[in-house]
Amino acid sequence: MSVRSAPHRVTVDGTVHEIRAAMLLVLNCGRLPPGFLTLRSTLAPDDGWLDVVALDADGVFQSASAVIELLLGNGKGGSKGRRVWWGRGRTIRVEVPEGASRPVQLDGEVTGTTPFEARLMPGGLAVLVGAGFKAHHG
């Protein structure tokens, strides 16, 4: 199986972005899985934002380049790097305007296909945390 980017239409709080992506993530924390790999220290589950990151890659070499760029933190804050695009909002809609729908996963489980919409719902989830947790206020 080879890695191939496809055109995506990503709408962040009403602003449409046309993006090519082999992988697109909507995040509410900066670690994948929590405690293992830190994508960005500024992403926090209680900061009031959803973040979206898209990796544009065709083939193994571009995939490696995209992952390196992601881990080094290029393309920050609603911008586009060479292979990585970041956005931030409270409502994120993802569509694939051309071709077949793409599978959607939620925490590693396939839950459907595109299009999908993720919305921030303040107070919608109660979370238990340990004594060492520091709340972020943004």
C-alpha positions in Angstrom: 0.0 0.0 0.0 1.5 3.4 -1.0 0.9 6.7 0.7 -1.0 9.2 -1.5 -2.4 12.7 -0.7 -5.9 13.6 -1.8 -7.6 17.0 -2.0 -9.4 17.9 1.2 -11.7 20.8 2.0 -11.1 21.7 5.6 -13.5 24.4 7.0 -12.3 25.9 10.3 -14.8 28.2 12.0 -16.4 29.0 8.6 -13.1 29.6 6.7 -12.5 27.1 3.9 -9.0 25.8 3.2 -8.3 23.5 0.2 -5.5 21.2 1.3 -3.8 18.1 0.0 -3.3 15.5 2.7 -2.3 11.9 3.0 -3.2 12.1 6.8 -5.3 14.7 8.6 -5.7 14.8 12.4 -8.2 16.8 14.5 -6.6 17.1 18.0 -7.6 18.2 21.4 -4.3 17.5 23.0 -0.6 17.6 21.8 0.4 14.1 22.6 -0.2 10.9 20.6 -1.1 8.7 22.5 -1.1 10.9 25.6 2.3 10.7 27.3 4.0 9.1 24.3 4.7 11.5 21.4 4.4 15.2 21.8 3.4 17.0 18.6 3.1 20.5 20.2 3.4 21.6 23.8 0.8 24.3 23.2 -2.1 21.9 22.6 -4.0 21.2 25.7 -7.3 19.3 26.3 -8.7 22.2 28.3 -7.6 25.2 26.2 -10.9 25.7 24.4 -9.6 24.8 20.9 -9.5 22.0 18.4 -6.4 21.8 16.3 -6.1 20.3 12.9 -2.9 19.1 11.2 -2.6 17.8 7.6 0.4 16.0 6.2 0.9 16.2 2.5 2.9 13.3 1.1 3.1 11.0 -1.9 5.3 8.0 -1.3 7.7 6.9 1.4 10.3 9.8 1.1 7.7 12.5 1.2 6.0 10.7 4.1 9.3 10.7 6.1 9.8 14.4 5.2 6.3 15.3 6.5 6.8 13.4 9.8 10.2 15.1 10.4 8.6 18.5 9.7 5.8 17.7 12.0 8.1 16.6 14.8 10.4 19.6 14.3 7.4 21.9 14.6 7.5 23.7 11.3 4.3 25.2 9.8 3.0 26.5 13.1 -0.2 28.4 14.0 -2.7 28.3 11.1 0.1 28.2 8.5 1.4 25.9 5.9 4.9 24.5 6.0 6.4 22.5 3.1 4.4 19.3 4.0 2.5 20.2 7.2 -0.5 22.5 7.6 -1.9 23.6 11.0 -5.3 25.2 11.8 -7.2 25.9 15.0 -10.8 26.5 15.7 -13.9 25.5 17.6 -15.7 23.8 14.6 -13.8 21.8 12.0 -15.4 20.2 9.0 -13.5 17.8 6.7 -14.7 16.8 3.2 -13.1 15.1 0.3 -14.5 16.9 -2.7 -13.2 14.5 -5.4 -13.2 10.8 -5.5 -14.2 8.2 -2.9 -14.8 9.1 0.8 -12.0 8.4 3.1 -12.2 6.4 6.4 -12.4 8.3 9.7 -10.9 6.9 12.9 -11.6 8.0 16.4 -8.8 6.9 18.8 -7.7 4.3 16.3 -11.2 2.8 15.6 -12.8 3.3 12.2 -16.1 5.1 12.9 -17.2 6.2 9.5 -16.1 8.1 6.4 -15.8 11.6 5.3 -17.4 14.1 5.4 -17.3 14.7 9.2 -17.5 17.6 11.6 -15.8 18.0 15.0 -17.2 20.7 17.3 -15.9 21.9 20.6 -18.6 21.6 23.3 -17.5 23.4 26.5 -18.4 21.4 29.6 -19.5 18.4 27.4 -17.1 16.0 29.0 -16.1 15.4 32.6 -12.5 14.2 33.0 -10.8 12.9 36.1 -7.1 13.9 36.3 -4.3 13.2 38.7 -3.0 15.7 41.3 -0.1 16.7 39.0 -2.4 18.0 36.2 -2.0 21.7 35.5 -5.0 23.4 33.9 -4.4 25.7 30.9 -6.4 28.9 30.5 -6.6 30.3 27.0 
